[in-house]
Amino acid sequence: MSPGPKHPVHLEMHSREPFATGHRFPGAGAYEVLTATAHYTVDPKAAANRAIPDLDLAPRDTTGNVRFSGDVEILRPIEGGRRRLFFEWGNRGNKRAVQYFCDAPHTNRPRTLADAGNGYLMRRGYTIVFGAWQGDLLPGDGRLLLEVPVAKRGTEPVRGLTTAEFIVERPTDSLPLSRWSSTRSYPVTEWGAHTARLTRRRYPHSTPEELPAGTWRFARLQGGGSDLRTAATAVVPSRYDLHVDGGFRPGWIYELTYEAEEPLVLGLGLAAVRDLVTHLRHDPAQPAGPVDYAYGWGRSQTGRAIRDFIHLGFNEDSEGRPVFDGLLPHVSGAGWLGGDRIPRLVELATGLDIEQAIFAALAGRPAGPAEPTATAIVRFFTFPPGRVDEIHGLETAARLGHVDELTLRLCTGDTVPAVVDSKSRHGHVIVFGASPEDARARCAEVLAAIEVVIDDTPVRADGRVGALGTPV
């Protein structure tokens, strides 16, 4: 990996205060809370940053680098603890690690003994780091914020078509274009305000109906009881909101296509995590104390961010060292197996066309009898931590006639951390067979054909160690 700036992270300290009024946790002692702003500098030309979309469109400083900054909060054992760093990827800017690991009430400002819950992480001496990584959050509720630049071409912001989908559970008059009150929307351009299209449909495969231009607008509903003297409302023009006369219908799918501008370089969030954790692990001047091992945890949305972090090669610093020794994505959903494959697998296993069956049920018609046509087996596979030296046999395995889908999300040179998550595997295969036994035998053949050499040790996708063709 090519070297980046000499000092990619500078921590501007804001406060240092006792945690839980100096309570001493058994086995670790007292903790303190540090708050800071991390100032980041990345080289847009460095190979380590090639995976960041639109980085070439971010404004540069006088040295040709891109700068941005984010919130950081550290809960550290004053006496050093176990020299283990536990990094939380905050879910939409919220702190959840202490809540989930210590059975504590949720708070974005943990300061009291009650906020520590049962003290699980503290009793084990972890240094807990909360670092902002999501660059499109709005201030409020104590969220961690990351300030990233707007992508520009020269002095003009980037513009382009975008699509937003809205589904509400109860009647709603207006919504942010981002669909989240806490998340920044892509603002509509002046041209886009006059050319946008809004459609709605009852079900995913229903024919969309376009809403007439005079029945909706870029605006938000204001008032309705929060004024000091009246419950009056007003529809206020807004580049960031969508208002529908009569409100959005619950359960209907609304789709807005419009020209937006000012996209943020959000991929810098992955670089922020990489560089912050590297700084805390290896810079002797950092304030968190000595660190021997680093672990990371993310829930839901942030679990998916962890997968991208690994897959895009961010778990390696500028000197080739691993950033995290272990990562734990939690209830992150949206597994690597594409959802578009599920109806096909159901059809093979049961003979039932699941989409047609749904539409028939909605219309009150029976789906009719079905017979299985084949057996489909899905197998996920993973490899041990280390550096990927070589990959063999992937093309051979993919050409086997009974393979419907084969994916390996590793490349030569990747640094593989330990990952604990049933859906965050390094690859998967879908194999068809005439019977369950036939499918299992064919799947075993595929897995035995794939080999990844990690730290000079050949490991097959079926978990066996040893070079292809070598008895094990």
Phi, psi and omega in degrees: 000133181289144182292149177257204178301153182297322179232084185289343182225132170233123180266119175264107185283138179248320182205156174218120184215154179296144174262137178055040180049038175081012179305136179265116179278134181305129177086348183226336180087201185279153178245161172225160181248126176248135173241142185203167168247127176267124176259120186254147174226122179234148177269114183294346180265351183289142180300330182296340185249011183296335183279357182275112181298141174065014179298329178291347180259003179279142177301144181253155171272188185293342179264002180087007180263166178252133182243146176201175185209161181203161179285145176221137173225138185231128169257112186233144174286124185299326183269011173104330178062214184262007179062034176245127179261129178244108183261129175257126170279098186302130180283109183053039176085359184263145178273121184234347188297313181295322178301313187278323184272340183244010180051050185249159174293149180287135171205143174269006177223072180290118183220334187258169178295326177297327179292342180276352180058232178274001174071022185307308183292323181289318180297339178261007170074023179285144167270116187260124183241127173251119182231133180292137178224341183264116190272001183246021179276150177260153181297150177140149176059024177073020180294147172283131185243141174241124180262108181245158184284160174275137177288131182224153169249102188071238178260357183261137177292152177293139178233151178179166180287143175218161180233136177235139181244137183232132172222125181245154179266339179219158182307129183222132183278319183214153181219151170297148178300334178281349185072354180238128178296333183269000187240135180297140177263156170282115184290145178285144176279169178299318178294320182295329179296336182260347185243358183294154178234138177236125178238164173216153178211152185283319181230163183306324183258010176287156177287125181292145173246132183276136178276133179302146186302327183282358183258002178206164184196162174280098185192173176225153177274128184239142178098213180089026176129346181273348178292160183290325188239351188211159176257023182294154176238162177212145175263111188255126177305138181207132177284354188244002187224158177237128179242134178242125178299130182082353175089160173288136178280129178302135176087341179281152180259113178259136181230119181251127175243124184207161175275124181245172177213174176064048176292145178270152177276076190288336179298345177297342178299324178292322176294325179299314179297313180303310187285326179293312182294321176300317178300315182289335179279325195236348180271115183296343181271356183290155189269359187278348185095171183294142182228126176260325182224149179232133178235153180228149180221139176214145185243133175061246181307318183285337172296323177291326176296323178298318178300315178297320180305315180288310186297326182271004172085021182275352180275040177211130181272183186294345179255011177082009180272149176293143177280305177252142173273337178203148180224144183229094170283136185237133182036050186274352175053194175043054182301168183298333179290115185299138180297337181290347180276339188299312179303322180294319179295319178297319181296318181293321184284330186239347186079005185258127172281103191296323181292316179294327178294321178296314181294324178295319179296319179296328180271000179079019181255144176290148182282341180088164181291157180218149178231138177299144178251340180191172174251129178248134178239134174249128177232126172266149177220155183219164181233158183289162179297153178143188181261132181281114180270316183210158175228130182229151168083359185294315181293322178298315180295321182293334183276353179296134191297337184267005180269121178269326181206137179217125182226132171233121184255050173227149176230155176302131181100346179295148172256115187264118175274171171283128182235130178247100179187128184294342182252353182261058177277171180273351179181174176207161177223143173243123184235139177254149176210164181287339180211167177303320180295317180297317181295319180295320180295318179293323178296319178299322178298318180294311183296325180289342183274347185259129181228133173238126179269116182241120182051047177071006180248118178286129180231131180270162181294340177274004176094351180282149180256134180136149182295153179304134179086354180266130178301137178229000000 
